[in-house]
Amino acid sequence: MTGLILLALSLAAIYLVISYSYRPLLKLKQAVLDLSKGSGDLTARLDHAGPPLSRWSAMLIQFAAATRSAPAR
């Protein structure tokens, strides 16, 4: 019985950690999809949640800044 309780608590903890960690990646994915469709907000800033996501967010922000400052053709 104790083993089942510990298993349930472990699974709940794993679910919470994964869902909390995955949320910023979903926001980044949505921002990139919006930009690819032409409806994205180039002035929006993304939170730098963790090392890999931080680099991706920084690259997206850099791309958006370069796009804003590029002359229109």
DONUFI-594702 format. One record per residue (C-alpha): residue number from 1; x, y, z. Coordinates in nm, 2 decimals, always signed. Each point is the difference from the previous one (the first is absolute). Example, Ala and Ser with C-alpha at 12.3 -4.5 7.8 and 13.67 -1.06 7.14 Angstrom:
2
+------+--------+--------+--------+
! resi !     px !     py !     pz !
+------+--------+--------+--------+
!    1 !  +1.23 !  -0.45 !  +0.78 !
!    2 !  +0.14 !  +0.34 !  -0.07 !
+------+--------+--------+--------+
% end
This chain:
73
+------+--------+--------+--------+
! resi !     px !     py !     pz !
+------+--------+--------+--------+
!    1 !  +0.00 !  +0.00 !  +0.00 !
!    2 !  +0.28 !  +0.24 !  +0.09 !
!    3 !  +0.17 !  -0.08 !  -0.33 !
!    4 !  -0.31 !  +0.10 !  -0.19 !
!    5 !  -0.02 !  +0.33 !  +0.18 !
!    6 !  +0.36 !  +0.07 !  -0.06 !
!    7 !  -0.04 !  -0.09 !  -0.37 !
!    8 !  -0.30 !  +0.23 !  -0.03 !
!    9 !  +0.18 !  +0.29 !  +0.17 !
!   10 !  +0.31 !  -0.06 !  -0.22 !
!   11 !  -0.21 !  +0.00 !  -0.32 !
!   12 !  -0.18 !  +0.32 !  +0.11 !
!   13 !  +0.33 !  +0.16 !  +0.07 !
!   14 !  +0.15 !  -0.10 !  -0.33 !
!   15 !  -0.31 !  +0.13 !  -0.19 !
!   16 !  +0.02 !  +0.33 !  +0.18 !
!   17 !  +0.37 !  +0.04 !  -0.07 !
!   18 !  -0.03 !  -0.09 !  -0.37 !
!   19 !  -0.31 !  +0.22 !  -0.06 !
!   20 !  +0.17 !  +0.30 !  +0.18 !
!   21 !  +0.32 !  -0.05 !  -0.20 !
!   22 !  -0.18 !  -0.05 !  -0.33 !
!   23 !  -0.22 !  +0.32 !  +0.02 !
!   24 !  +0.27 !  +0.25 !  -0.11 !
!   25 !  +0.08 !  -0.22 !  -0.30 !
!   26 !  -0.36 !  +0.01 !  -0.10 !
!   27 !  +0.00 !  +0.38 !  +0.02 !
!   28 !  +0.31 !  +0.01 !  -0.22 !
!   29 !  -0.16 !  -0.24 !  -0.25 !
!   30 !  -0.31 !  +0.21 !  -0.02 !
!   31 !  +0.21 !  +0.32 !  -0.06 !
!   32 !  +0.19 !  -0.16 !  -0.28 !
!   33 !  -0.32 !  -0.14 !  -0.16 !
!   34 !  -0.16 !  +0.35 !  +0.02 !
!   35 !  +0.31 !  +0.16 !  -0.16 !
!   36 !  +0.00 !  -0.26 !  -0.28 !
!   37 !  -0.37 !  +0.08 !  -0.07 !
!   38 !  +0.07 !  +0.37 !  -0.01 !
!   39 !  -0.22 !  +0.07 !  +0.30 !
!   40 !  +0.27 !  +0.00 !  +0.27 !
!   41 !  +0.09 !  +0.30 !  +0.22 !
!   42 !  +0.36 !  +0.09 !  -0.08 !
!   43 !  +0.00 !  +0.23 !  +0.31 !
!   44 !  -0.09 !  -0.28 !  +0.24 !
!   45 !  +0.27 !  -0.12 !  +0.25 !
!   46 !  +0.03 !  -0.36 !  +0.11 !
!   47 !  +0.11 !  -0.10 !  +0.35 !
!   48 !  +0.34 !  -0.17 !  +0.02 !
!   49 !  -0.11 !  -0.30 !  +0.20 !
!   50 !  +0.30 !  -0.24 !  -0.03 !
!   51 !  +0.33 !  -0.03 !  -0.18 !
!   52 !  -0.12 !  -0.17 !  -0.33 !
!   53 !  -0.32 !  +0.20 !  +0.00 !
!   54 !  +0.19 !  +0.31 !  +0.09 !
!   55 !  +0.22 !  -0.03 !  -0.31 !
!   56 !  -0.29 !  -0.07 !  -0.23 !
!   57 !  -0.19 !  +0.29 !  +0.15 !
!   58 !  +0.30 !  +0.23 !  -0.04 !
!   59 !  +0.04 !  -0.11 !  -0.37 !
!   60 !  -0.37 !  +0.07 !  -0.07 !
!   61 !  +0.02 !  +0.34 !  +0.17 !
!   62 !  +0.31 !  +0.08 !  -0.21 !
!   63 !  -0.17 !  -0.11 !  -0.32 !
!   64 !  -0.31 !  +0.21 !  +0.09 !
!   65 !  +0.23 !  +0.30 !  +0.07 !
!   66 !  +0.18 !  -0.04 !  -0.33 !
!   67 !  -0.33 !  -0.04 !  -0.18 !
!   68 !  -0.13 !  +0.32 !  +0.15 !
!   69 !  +0.31 !  +0.20 !  -0.08 !
!   70 !  +0.03 !  -0.13 !  -0.36 !
!   71 !  -0.11 !  +0.24 !  -0.27 !
!   72 !  -0.32 !  -0.10 !  -0.18 !
!   73 !  +0.05 !  -0.12 !  -0.36 !
+------+--------+--------+--------+
% end
